Each structure stands twice: as C-alpha cells, then as structure tokens.
Amino acid sequence: MPQTNFGSEMLWLIIVAAGLGTYLIRLSFIAFFGRLDDIPERVEQALRFVPAAVLSALVVPQFVYADGAIALSADNLRLFAGGLAILVAWKTEDILATLVAGMGALWLLSFLFG
C-alpha cells in the first residue's frame, strides 16, 4: 500500500484552506442576511430548529454507539442515563436538573453494573 508523506507546509495549507472556507461560508450568510431588511418568516421558522439539530447530532452518537458499533442493548448504561435525562428535561425544562439526573444516573448505574 503506498504511503503518502505530507510535509508540514502541505498540512498547514490544508488547515488554513479549511479555516478560510469555513469562515467564508459563515460570512456569506451574515452578508446575505445583512442586506435583507426583514428575514422571511419561513427562513426564521427553519432556523429555529438548527440548535436542536446540532445538539442532537453531537449527543445522540454518544448514547447509541459503543466501541464503534451500534449498542442498543441493556449493556449500554449511557442509553438508560440519557433516556432519564431526556425525561427530566421534558418534564422540568431545567438544565441543572437534567444534568444532575443524567450524570447521577450514569454514575449510579456504572457503580452498580459497571
């Protein structure tokens, strides 16, 4: 198998290009919406879902994956603790209560079954 050997210059060029590309994409939205007097209602409605979608994309894999494979079994303690945290968040709408319930459940389950 051929081995590629990137020099440090190439690595820095890739990092700078990725950073610049990300910056320009974000700047394009700021510049576009800055030219509008009023953001269309449908766009505002769609943008309300972005934080929940991003948070879900970051958190859900931690619940359902273990050791690189999907783990939807009784051995996955994080799944149970996350489920309890979701219930507490839904019922109380309190971030601190959600964190305490989720982490407390994970620690307790790990102590008992881990």
Secondary structure, 3 states (H helix, E strand, C coil): CCCCCCCHHHHHHHHHHHHHHHHHHHHHHHHHHHHCCCCCHHHHHHHCCHHHHHHHHHHHHHHHEECCEECCCCCCHHHHHHHHHHHHHHHHCCHHHHHHHHHHHHHHHHHHHC
